[in-house]
């Protein structure tokens, strides 16, 4: 059996600030909560990635914005990884934590689609992990040229080279579909 982990990237309070909230943030949180429940019920490890910014930025270490969103709070036994770059593996203990637990397959959700989610998906693939990108449970903000949904759709297509891309409805973490 392939050992799996749910990896939740940068779902922190600073991403949900009024007037600057990530696109479809309420739906994102609700969907991630469902996957967390599935993971907990099947004893699949949950890894929370927490981005650390310097003073004056929304994800400044130790501030309210930096904290993991209360809707999806970690519990005892969950893994919390601190990072400072878009790649959740770069200069972190993520790879070591996963390998120590025999994790081979990652389910990726979180923020920000075109930065940390994309970079981590590609990095995980390069490190030999099987990856499932949950297509409706990662988000971003609109750019000057594209809507948030256009960015999400583009990355769902592009990342098919590196991951299974499945909607949350298609995923049952307890299934043997990805073994």
N, C-alpha and C positions, 0 to 999 in steps of 0.2 A: 504494500500500500504506500502511496506517495503521501508524505507528510506535507500538510498545507499550513499556511498562515494568512490571516487577513491583515493587510498593511494599510493603515489609515494615515494619509499624508497631510500634515499641516491644517487640520480642521481645528483651528484656534479662534478664540474670541475676536481677535483683530481682523479676521476675514469676514466678519458679520456686522461691522460697525454701521450704524444708521447713516444712510446716504452714500455709503461706499461698500455695501454688502455684496458678496459674491453672488453671481447669477443663480436664481432658483435655490437659494440657501436653505429655505425651510424644507423643500423636497429632498435636498441632498442629505440633510440631517436625518430626516425620517427614514430614508432608504438605508443609510449607514446603520441606523439603530436596528433595522430588521436583520441586516447581515451580522451585526454584533450578537444579536440574540441567537441566530443560527450557529454562529461560531462557538459561542459559550455552551450551547446545548450539545454540541458534538465534540467539545474539548479541543477545538482548533485554536491555536495561539493567536492572540491579537497583539499587533505591534502598532504603537502610536508613534508617529514621527512628529517632532516638535521643532519648528524652525526658530532660530535665535537671531534676532537682529540687534544692532547697536542702539545706543541711547537716542531717543527721539523718534524712532520708527514704531509702527503699529505692533510689531512682534518683538519689542524690546524684552530681553530676558528678564523674568521676574515680575513683569507687569500683568495687568488684567488681560490685555490684548494677546499676550504670549500664552496664556493658559489654554489648555485643551477645552473645547466647548463643553459646557456642562451637560448638554443633551446626550453626549456620547462619552462621558467620563470613564477613565480607566478604572479597573478594579484590581485588587490584589492578584498578583501573578501575571498581569499583563506586562508587556515589554514597552518601555518608553525610551526612545532614541532621540538624542539632541543632535541637530545639524545646523550648519551655517552656509551650505551651498544648495543648489537645486537637486543635486544627486544625493539621495538618502544613504548611499554607500560610502561616498567620499569623506574621508576623515571622521568616520563614525564606527561604532561597533556592530552595525547592523549585520554585515556578512558573518561575523563571528557568532553573534547570537543565533542567527538562523542555522548555521552549520552545526553548532553545538546541540541543537534540538532536532537535527536531521531534516530540517525543512527543505523541500525541493520545489514547492509550487506556491507562488504568491498570488493572492487576490488583491489588486490595487484599487483603492478609492481615494478621493480627497481633492486637494486644491494645490496647485494651480495647474490646470490642464497642460498648457504649453510650456511650462517650466518644470516644476518639481515632479509632476506625474509623468510627463513625457521622458524626462531625463532618467528618472528612476526605473521606468519600464525598460528602456534601452539598456541601462546599466545592469539590471537584473538578468536580462536575456544574455548579455555578454559574459556574465558570471556563471552561466549555465543553469539558471533557474527556469522552470516553466512559469509562465506569467499569464494570469487572466486579468485583463483590464475590464472593470465593470463600467460599461459604456454610458450608463445613465447616473453614475455616482462619482463623477469627477466634474469640477466646474472651474470657472474663470470669470473674468470681467470682459466686457466688450472693448475692442480696440477702436481706433479712429476709422478703421476700414471694415471691420468685421464684427458681427454680433457675437456674443458669448457662445450661442448655440452653433454658429458657423465654425468657430474655433474648435469647439468640442467635437463636432462632426468630422472636421478635417483630421483631427488627431486620432479619432476612432478609426478612420480609414488608414491613415499612415502607420499607426502602431500595429496593424494586423500582421506586419512583417516580424514583429517581436513578441506578440502576445495573442492569446485567444481573446477576442473582443466579444463579450456577452453582456446582455442587459441583466439587471438584478433579478428580473422575473425568470430568466433562464437558468439562474444559478441556484443550486442547492449545495451548500458547502458539505453536507453529509453524503452527497451522492458519490458514486464511483465513476462518474463520467470523465474525470480527468486523471484517473489512475493509469 
